[in-house]
Amino acid sequence: MRIALFATCIVDAMYPQVAVATVTILERLGHEVVFPAGQACCGQMHVNSGYLDASVPVIRNHVRAFEAEEYDVAVAPSGSCVASVKHQHAMVAHRVGDEDLAGRADAIGARTYELTSLLTDVLGVTDAGAQLGSWFPHAVTYHPSCHGLRLLRLGDRPLSLLRTVEGIDLRELPQAEECCGFGGTFSVKNPEVSSAMLVDKVNNVIATGASLCTGGDASCLMHLGGGMSRESTGLGTVHLAQILASTRDDPLEYTGTAQLAGGSLR
């Protein structure tokens, strides 16, 4: 299968290791990965902040970029960005009266998947250890981001993959479905509320006894990692794609003070 990688802004700019891990996983399964060169921001922040008119050229660019490449499906290691492509792009185009763009956006969205959804629903991965060689002998807890949980309805897909990673000690996160407080521009516009929500989430991560918190959105993990660092918890965050890409022969190493795709993780 030919798969187009939608890297997303935050991964491309700050956590490229997450994109590399995504490609590694897909190529390990025997698929060809291509990168539509014209891709940029998906416009999620514009839409979420109410700037619909300003989001139109951003959406149009995304559609053009992914129309220009030949592929079977597209994938992103981000529930929030995939939710924007699948649920916001056509909606915004309809709102501004551009029905041609709406139809094209719908077509792109229909074959764009969040990573764990692609792996389980399309590529038939049910055992990460057996099919991907995933090995990660650490205590981990999983935070489900809001967009993946509520808009994409990923359900148990990420957890089902994590449970089958060889060597992992997966701990249940109390009040897992509660927001971490990031919410994109929400954390900027409502810093006090965001920080209070973050404290609750970090305390729940600590309660699990895990060394690391994982998830499917780099933005949420960045927010959580910042909170953990400020509180000197010694905990860290790592994207789920990096755990799935870790193997006995090429392990993702953790030494106790990890941050997402940096610091002591390599």
C-alpha positions, 0 to 999 in steps of 0.5 A: 500500500502507498501511504501519504504521511501528514506530519503535522506542524508540531511534529515537523517543527518540534518532534520529528522523531515522531514522524520518523517512528511513524514511517518506521512502523509502516515500512516495517509492515512493507508499505511505501510511505510518501510525503506530499511536499506542499503540506503545511498547517491543517488550520485547526487552530484557526478554526478552533479560535473562530477564524473561519475565513482565515482558515480557508486558504490553509485548508485549500493548501492542505487539499491541494497538497494531498491531491497532488500526490498518488496514494491509497490512504494518508496517516498522521500521528495526531488525533487532533489534526486528523479530526480537523481534516475529517470534521472541520475542513468540509464544514468550513468550506460549506460555511464560506460557500465553496462547495467545490472545496468542500467536496474535495476536502471530504474526499481527502478526509475520507482516506485520512487516518490517525495512526492507531486507527490505520494500524488496526482498522486498515492494516490489520495489526492486532499484536504489536509485539508479533507484527511490529516487533515492538518492545518497550520494557517500562511502566507506562500509562496512556492519556487519550487526547480529547479529539481522538477520544470524542471526535475520532472515537478511537476507543480502545484502539491505542490501548489494544496496541500498547497491551501487546507491546512486548515487555511493557507494564501498562498502568491504568490512568485514573480519570483518563477521559478528563482533558489535560488542559491543553486544548490548543489556544485554550491553554493560552486564553485560559491559563489558570484553568488550563494549569489547574486541569494540568495539575489534576492530570499530572497527579493522576499520572503520578498515582499510576506509578508509571515512569512515562505517560504516552499518547497519540498527540504531541501537543498534549504530551508537550503540555503534560511534559511541561507540567511534569518538568515544572513539578520535578516529578522525574516523569516523562512523556513519549509518543505512542508511535515511538513505543511501537517503533521500539524493538529489542534490536533498536530500542527507544531508551529511557533513563528516568527523566524523559521528555517527548522525543528528546532529552534522555530518549533517543 
